[in-house]
Amino acid sequence: GELARYQWRIEWVWLLAAMGVLMLQALLLASLWWYALRLMGAVVSWRLAVSLWLKTQIARYLPGGLWDVAGRVTLGQQVGISVRASSASVVLEMTLQILSASLFLALLPVLRGDVAARSYFPLAAGLIALCLVTAAPPVFRRLVNMLLRLLRKPPLGIEMTYRDVLIMLAMRLLGHLMVGASFVLFARGVSDISWQ
């Protein structure tokens, strides 16, 4: 009932801008996966990696939340990307996603300044520490290859430096900022809210 009575104010410029930012964000995240694949030894073209990533995104809306990942591994295997490289790239990608989200969560007490927001800080700090350790190239390499040994698979040649991790983290942070900006643009496109 509230939605039916709401005074919608549609402004297509802001809605199209929101869609444009989201499309750029999708390309950025697909590029991040391509970068991670290369570090795991799977040298594929940017265009192919982006195509695979985009094709699998519709599966995110199926219950379970992992179908896009399964799709990337399966479609990647069909074009010659090893399951090991795909899986390791996804683990790295998810680690960086949690790290970048945790950095934003750690900023929440500063931005909001209320007591409820401060209660999230220990959680964010713990996640940041865990992800920083996990994403460190020597640790990540060791963890992935230890898991592969447990699965009786040969080790993966991971060529990753701290610089690579920082580049991918910056991409992930930019992706989070783009989602936030897109939401603000969308809200502005359907209602008369202030920019603040």
C-alpha positions in Angstrom: 0.0 0.0 0.0 2.8 2.4 0.8 4.5 1.7 -2.5 1.2 2.4 -4.4 0.8 5.7 -2.6 4.4 6.8 -3.0 5.0 9.8 -5.2 7.5 8.5 -7.7 9.6 11.0 -9.5 11.3 9.2 -12.4 14.4 11.0 -13.8 15.8 8.9 -16.6 19.2 10.7 -16.7 20.0 9.5 -13.2 18.6 6.0 -13.9 20.7 5.6 -17.0 23.7 6.9 -15.2 23.2 4.3 -12.5 22.9 1.6 -15.2 26.1 2.8 -16.9 28.1 2.8 -13.6 26.9 -0.8 -12.9 27.9 -1.9 -16.4 31.3 -0.4 -15.9 31.5 -2.1 -12.5 30.7 -5.5 -14.2 33.5 -5.0 -16.7 35.9 -4.1 -13.8 35.0 -7.2 -11.9 35.4 -9.4 -15.0 38.8 -7.8 -15.6 39.7 -8.6 -12.0 38.9 -12.3 -12.6 41.0 -12.2 -15.8 43.9 -10.7 -13.9 43.6 -13.4 -11.2 43.4 -16.2 -13.8 46.6 -15.0 -15.3 48.4 -15.1 -11.9 47.2 -18.7 -11.5 48.9 -19.6 -14.8 45.8 -19.6 -17.0 46.7 -17.2 -19.8 43.5 -16.3 -21.7 42.5 -13.2 -23.6 40.8 -10.4 -21.7 37.9 -10.7 -24.1 37.4 -14.4 -23.5 37.6 -14.0 -19.7 35.1 -11.1 -19.7 32.8 -13.0 -21.9 32.8 -16.1 -19.6 32.4 -13.9 -16.5 29.4 -12.0 -17.9 27.7 -15.2 -19.2 27.7 -16.7 -15.7 26.4 -13.7 -13.8 22.8 -14.6 -14.5 23.3 -17.7 -12.3 23.9 -15.5 -9.3 20.2 -15.2 -8.9 19.7 -18.9 -8.5 19.4 -20.0 -4.8 22.7 -21.1 -3.4 24.9 -18.2 -4.4 27.7 -20.3 -5.9 26.3 -21.1 -9.3 28.1 -18.2 -11.1 31.4 -19.6 -9.7 30.5 -23.2 -10.8 29.6 -21.7 -14.2 32.9 -20.0 -14.6 34.8 -23.2 -13.7 32.7 -25.3 -16.1 32.7 -22.8 -19.0 36.4 -22.1 -18.4 37.2 -25.8 -18.6 35.4 -26.0 -21.9 37.9 -23.4 -23.4 41.0 -24.9 -21.8 41.2 -23.2 -18.4 42.1 -25.8 -15.8 39.7 -26.3 -12.9 42.6 -25.7 -10.5 43.5 -22.3 -11.9 39.8 -21.3 -12.1 39.2 -22.4 -8.5 42.3 -20.7 -7.2 41.4 -17.5 -9.0 37.9 -17.5 -7.5 39.4 -18.1 -4.0 41.7 -15.1 -4.4 38.8 -13.0 -5.8 36.6 -13.8 -2.9 39.3 -13.1 -0.4 39.8 -9.7 -1.9 36.1 -9.1 -1.9 35.8 -9.8 1.8 38.9 -7.7 2.5 37.5 -4.7 0.5 34.1 -5.0 2.1 35.7 -5.2 5.6 37.7 -2.0 4.9 34.4 -0.2 4.2 32.9 -1.8 7.3 35.8 -0.6 9.4 35.1 3.0 8.1 31.4 2.7 9.3 32.1 3.9 12.9 34.0 7.0 11.5 31.3 7.9 9.0 28.3 7.2 11.3 29.7 8.1 14.7 27.0 6.2 16.7 27.5 3.4 19.2 25.8 0.8 17.1 28.3 1.4 14.2 31.2 1.1 16.6 30.2 -2.5 17.4 31.1 -3.6 13.9 34.7 -2.4 14.2 36.1 -5.6 15.9 34.5 -7.8 13.3 35.9 -5.7 10.5 39.4 -5.6 12.0 39.4 -9.3 12.4 38.3 -9.9 8.8 40.9 -7.4 7.5 43.7 -9.2 9.4 42.5 -12.6 8.2 42.3 -11.5 4.6 45.6 -9.7 4.6 47.3 -12.8 5.8 45.4 -15.0 3.4 46.1 -12.7 0.4 49.8 -12.4 1.1 51.4 -14.1 -1.9 53.6 -16.6 0.0 50.7 -17.6 2.3 48.1 -17.8 -0.5 50.5 -19.9 -2.6 51.1 -22.3 0.3 47.4 -22.6 1.2 46.3 -23.3 -2.4 49.0 -25.9 -3.0 48.4 -27.5 0.4 44.7 -27.9 -0.5 45.7 -29.3 -3.9 48.0 -31.9 -2.2 45.1 -32.9 0.0 43.1 -33.5 -3.1 46.0 -35.4 -4.6 46.5 -32.9 -7.4 49.8 -31.4 -8.6 50.7 -27.9 -7.3 49.8 -24.8 -9.1 52.4 -22.4 -10.3 51.1 -19.1 -8.8 53.0 -16.1 -10.0 51.7 -13.4 -7.7 53.5 -10.4 -6.0 52.4 -8.0 -3.4 52.0 -5.4 -6.1 49.5 -7.7 -7.9 47.5 -8.1 -4.7 47.4 -4.3 -4.2 46.2 -3.8 -7.8 43.4 -6.3 -7.4 42.4 -4.9 -4.0 42.2 -1.4 -5.6 40.0 -2.8 -8.4 37.8 -4.4 -5.8 37.5 -1.2 -3.7 36.7 0.7 -6.8 34.0 -1.9 -7.6 32.4 -1.4 -4.2 32.5 2.4 -4.6 30.8 2.0 -8.0 28.0 -0.1 -6.5 27.5 2.6 -3.9 27.5 5.4 -6.5 25.1 3.4 -8.7 22.7 3.0 -5.7 22.8 6.8 -5.0 22.1 7.6 -8.7 19.3 5.1 -8.8 17.7 6.5 -5.6 18.0 10.0 -7.0 16.4 8.8 -10.2 13.2 7.5 -8.5 12.8 9.9 -5.5 13.5 13.5 -4.5 16.2 12.7 -1.9 19.1 15.0 -1.2 22.6 14.1 -2.4 23.7 14.0 1.2 
